[in-house]
Amino acid sequence: MSFPLAPYYAVIPSAADFAAFAVTGKAVVPLAAVADIPALKAFLKSVPQTVDVKVDIFATDAGVDQAVELLNSGVSQVFVAPKLAAQLVEAGIPAARLAVEVASAAQIAEIPAESAIFVNETVAATLEPLSRLVYVSFERSTDVYAAVKLGYTAIVCHTKLTTNAAEEPSKVSLAAVLLSKLVTDRPDGLYTTLVNDVQGKSLGLVYSSQESISEAIRTGTGVYQSRRHGLWYKGATSGDTQKLITLSFDCDGDCLVFTVEQSGVGFCHLAQSTCFGNYSGLARLEKTLLDRKANALPGSYTQRLFSDEVLLAAKIKEEAEELTEAVSKDEVAWECADLIYFALTKCVKEGVSLADVERNLDIKGLKVTRRKGDAKPKFLPAKAEAMAPAELTDSRIVMKRLDSATATSAEVAAALQRPVQQTSDIMKLVQPIIDLVKTKGDVGILELTEKFDHVKLASPVLRAPFASELMELTPEIKSAIDISIANVEKFHTAQLTETLEVETCPGVVCSRFARPVETVGLYVPGGTAVLPSTSLMLGVPAKVAGCKNIILASPPRQDGTLTPEVVYVAHKIGAKAILLAGGAQAVAAMAYGTESVPKCDKIMGPGNQFVTAAKMHVQNDTSALCSIDMPAGPSEVLVICDGKADPDFVASDLLSQAEHGVDSQVILLAVDMTAEQLEAVDEAVHRQALVLPRVEIVRKCIAHSTTLLVSSYEAAIALSNQYAPEHLILQIEEAKSWVAKVNNAGSIFVGAYSPESCGDYSSGTNHTLPTYGYAKMYSGVNTATFQKFITSQDVSPAGLKSIGHAVMTLAAVEGLEGHRNAVKVRMDKLGLL
C-alpha cells in the first residue's frame, strides 16, 4: 500500500517544493488551463520512477482529449467531475485511472466500482466504510490522522505539511500520518521494515520505531532502529549511505517498506549488495558496466565501447537484427540478452540509469491509447510493410491476397520469397559452442545444457536398455506410435533394393549394392513443440537400413528427463543411446564424439537455425568426417485448391503448418476462384485459428503468408514447381492426374482427404523433407538416406579384350602411363596385344 497522504500543489511545484515531500511517492497537481499541459509534461519527466502523479482537472476548456494526453504522458490518475468521467469511460479509458469527484454519498452508487472517489472532508464525515480507494481533501489538519486510520488517503496542501513536527507542530506531520496507519504486534513496539532499492530489489530486513521513522523523514535518509544500539543511521560508519526515496507499507499495515537509493558497496555488512546475496540480472549488469566505465583498461573492448560511438551503435543494430531473426525460446533469450547488454552500455555511457529506463517503461505502461503500430519505412521491406500492423493487433487472422493476372512478376516473386536465413551471422554464435564441445567433451555438453536448457545433468547420455519408467505411456498413445512405426517401416522396407548387376559388354559385369551407414545421429527437436514423431521418422528408416549404431539426440525437459514418447520410440528402433542435449552442442557431440557420445558418420533431422548452421559446418569440416541429410529451413506448405474444395479442409491444411512457428510459410494457390469462394476460405482460417492453442504463432505466420490467384491448374503447377515446397497439397478436381506434372516437392498430398498431418505421423511416408526450395535437388529422408552404395566390376579375360584397348587409349590421352600400364601388362600376358 502506498503512503496514505498525497501533497497537493496549487501550481506546478518547483524542484525544491516537490522534493520536500517526495517521500510520500505522490503529488496532486492541478490543470488550471489546457495551456498548462506542456509544463505538466515537463514536470512528469522530472519526478522519480517511484512517484505517482495525479492531476486534478478543473480547467473549463479541458475534456477527453486533454485527459487522455495526460494519462498517456505518465499521470497515474486524473481527478474529474462525473460528467467527464462518463465520457472517458465511454472513450475506452480504464475506470481505475479515474478519481471521480462527488458532492454527496448518494452520488457514489453512480460511479464505476473500479474508480476512486474524491470528496471533501465534510462529505467524508457522512460516508459509510467503502471497499474502494477514497481521497479526502482537507482544510482542517486536525482531522487528517483520524481519516487515515479509517482507510482514506488524505490530500493536503503542501504548505500545511511538515517533515519536522518538532519545529512545525501546527502542521500535518508526515511521520504521524504514516504511524497512524501502521500496526505492530511486537512486544517492543517496533515495526518490521523491508528495505528495497529503486528497482524493487530487496536489500534487507530491519526494524523501525516512531523515532526512527520521524528521523528518516526529517533527514531524507535511511534511518532505522537497532534493537541493541538505538537509532541506526545507515552508512554513518561504513560510508554506504542511503537516500530515502519513498515510504509505503504492506496490505496489512504491519510491515513498513523503505525505498532507497543505496550508495557504496551495498546494504549488507558482509560487503555485498543485499543481505540476500549480490544483485542479479539487470541490476548486476548495470553495476558491472558502471565499474567497467570507470576502470576499463585502455584499448580494451569495453573501453572502446564507451569511447567509440560508431562501434557501440553498430553493435546495438547488429544485436537487434539478430534478435529479430531468432526463432526458438533459447535463441530469443540469448539474442535479447546480447541486445540488452549493449543497450545498457549505451545508457551507462550517457549517464542514464536503470531507474530512468524503468520510469519510461512505467509511462508506456500507463498509456491508455494504442499507437498505430507502424515501423519506420527504412526498417520495413515492401513485403513486411503491409503486415506489420496486423501482427500487433487483435485484428482478423487473414492471409494477404495477390492476383497473378494483374500483379507484376516481381510482386509474385516477393509473395513466394522465403524468410531470409542468416546462417553466416548464426555461425558466430555456433562456432564457440562447437569448439567447447570439441575441447571439453561431456563436460562441455553438460555446461551448455545447463546454460541453454537450464537443466543440471549428471550424465549427458541415456544408454540402452532404457528404464521402463522413462517411457510410461497410455495404451492409446502406445498404439498410435506402434501403428505409425508399422506403416513407416512397411513403406521404407519396400525401398530396399536388390543388388544391381549388368554385363556392360562381354566379360565385364558391373554391380551396385547398398550397405548401411554404420553409426548415425538422429536429431529430434524440442523448443516450441515437442516432436516425438521425428524420432520414428528418422529411427525407423535407420533400423530398416540396418544401421549398426543408432544415436538419438533431444533436449531434456525442465526436470532433466525426455518426453516418454521419444524414449519409447528409441526403444522400439533399437537405439544404442540418447544424448540429452539440443542445439549446436548436440550436433557437435555427434559429429566429433565425446567420452560418452559415439562419433557418428552421418547426422539427420530438422532443427532451428543453430542446428542447421552446426550441421552445415560439420559436413564441411574434414576433421569431423561427418555427412548430413540435407540443409533445412523453416517448415512450409503450398496448397493448390479450386472452387470445389471444402473451405474448412483448405483452412485446416494451411493452419496445420502455420502453427509450427512464426517463420513458417504458408502459400495458397487458388485456381480460378470467385471472391465469395476466397472469402469462405479466409473466414474458415480465422474461425479455426482462434480456437488453436498456438493462435499467436499462427497469427504472426499467417500475416506474412499469401493467397495467390491463378487462372489455371497448369499455372498453379508451374508456380509450385518454381517454389519447390516442402509439402504440396492438391485439393483440386482429378488431383491424382496432376501428380505426374509435379517435378519439385518434398512430399505430395493428393486429394481432399489427404491432409499433411497424415504424412507427419502415420501414413508411412517420411516427414523429414527438404525446405527452403531444396526440393529442387534433395529428396526427403528415405531408406537410402541411411545407406551408401558401392559399385563393383568383375572383368574376365574376355572382358579385358573388350575394353582394354579403349582404357589404354584414354589413359595415354590423359598422360597417366601407370594407368595404361596396368592394363597393358595383363593384355600382354594374355596375348591380347
Secondary structure, 3 states (H helix, E strand, C coil): CCCCEEEECCCCCCHHHHHHCHHHCEEEEEECCHHHHHHHHHHHHHCCCCCEEEEEECCCCCCHHHHHHHHHCCCCEEEECHHHHHHHHHCCCCHHHEEEECCCHHHHHHCCCCCEEEEEHHHHCCCCCCCCCEEEECCCHHHHHHHHHCCCEEEEEHHHEECCCCCCCCCEEHHHHHHHHCCCCCCCCCEEEEEEECCCCEEEEEEECHHHHHHHHHHCECEEEECCCEEEECCCCCCCCEEEEEEEECCCCCEEEEEEEECCCCCCCCCCCECCECCCHHHHHHHHHHHHHHHCCCCCHHHHHHHCHHHHHHHHHHHHHHHHHCCCHHHHHHHHHHHHHHHHHHHHHCCCCHHHHHHHHHHHHCCCCCCCCCCCHHHCCHHHHCCHHHHCCCCCCCCEEEECCCCCHHHHHHHCCCCCCCHHHHHHHHHHHHHHHHHHCHHHHHHHHHHHCCCCCCCCEEECCCCHHHHCCCHHHHHHHHHHHHHHHHHHHCCCCCCEEEEEECCEEEEEEEEECCEEEEECCCCCCCCHHHHHHHHHHHHHHCCCEEEEECCCCCCCCCCHHHHHHHHHHCCCEEECCCHHHHHHHHHHCCCCCCCCCEEECCCCHHHHHHHHHHHCCCCCCCEECCCCCCCEEEEEEECCCCHHHHHHHHHHHHCCCCCCEEEEEEECCCHHHHHHHHHHHHHHHHCCCCHHHHHHHHHCCEEEEECCHHHHHHHHHHHCCCEEEEECCCHHHHHHHCCCCCEEEECCCCCHHHHHHCCCCCCCCCCCCHHHCCCCCCHHHHEEEEEEEEECHHHHHHHHHHHHHHHHHCCCHHHHHHHHHHHHHCCCC
